Amino acid sequence: MTEVRDFLVAWRADGCSCIRKRFQRAVDDGDLPPQTDPGPPARYVTTFAYGIAVQAASGVGRDELQELGDAALRNWPLF
């Protein structure tokens, strides 16, 4: 059981790292303000994505998931 847990922890961390790198590239390319720390928005996106995946797997319907996505985007940008 520990092996599965460790695998999932590493998988989620890698996903967040990839998104963080993408946000950093957006900063470097001038698409985001230069003072933007890419860590918090990357964590926000991955936390939301993993959370909404759990909701979907638990049977939450498409319309409600869409409402959740819309609510998350109303809080964007974080910086």
C-alpha positions in Angstrom: 0.0 0.0 0.0 2.9 2.4 0.7 4.2 1.9 -2.8 0.9 3.0 -4.3 0.7 6.0 -2.0 4.3 7.0 -2.8 3.7 6.6 -6.5 0.6 8.8 -6.4 2.4 11.4 -4.3 5.2 11.5 -6.8 2.8 11.6 -9.8 0.9 14.6 -8.3 4.1 16.4 -7.5 5.4 15.9 -11.0 2.1 17.2 -12.4 2.4 20.4 -10.3 6.0 20.8 -11.3 5.1 20.6 -15.0 2.4 23.3 -14.5 4.8 25.4 -12.4 7.4 25.3 -15.3 4.7 26.3 -17.7 3.8 29.3 -15.6 7.5 30.2 -15.3 7.8 30.1 -19.1 4.8 32.5 -19.3 6.6 34.8 -16.9 9.8 34.5 -19.0 7.9 35.2 -22.2 6.2 38.2 -20.8 2.7 36.7 -20.8 2.5 37.1 -17.0 3.9 40.0 -14.9 7.6 39.6 -14.1 7.0 39.5 -10.3 4.7 36.5 -10.6 5.8 33.5 -8.5 4.7 30.5 -10.6 4.4 28.3 -7.5 1.0 29.4 -6.1 -0.9 29.5 -9.3 0.5 26.0 -10.2 -0.6 24.7 -6.8 -4.0 26.3 -7.3 -4.5 24.7 -10.7 -3.4 21.2 -9.6 -5.4 21.3 -6.3 -8.5 22.3 -8.2 -7.9 19.7 -11.0 -7.3 16.8 -8.5 -10.3 17.9 -6.4 -12.7 18.2 -9.3 -11.5 14.7 -10.5 -12.5 13.3 -7.2 -15.8 15.0 -7.4 -16.4 13.6 -10.9 -15.4 10.1 -9.8 -17.9 10.4 -6.9 -20.7 11.0 -9.3 -21.1 14.8 -9.3 -22.8 15.7 -12.6 -21.4 17.7 -15.5 -23.4 20.8 -14.8 -22.3 21.0 -11.2 -18.7 20.4 -12.2 -19.0 23.3 -14.7 -20.3 25.5 -11.9 -17.3 24.6 -9.8 -15.0 25.4 -12.8 -16.7 28.7 -13.3 -16.4 29.6 -9.6 -12.7 28.8 -9.7 -12.1 31.0 -12.7 -13.9 33.9 -11.1 -11.0 33.9 -8.6 -8.4 34.0 -11.3 -5.9 35.5 -11.6 -4.4 34.9 -8.2 -1.6 37.5 -8.6 
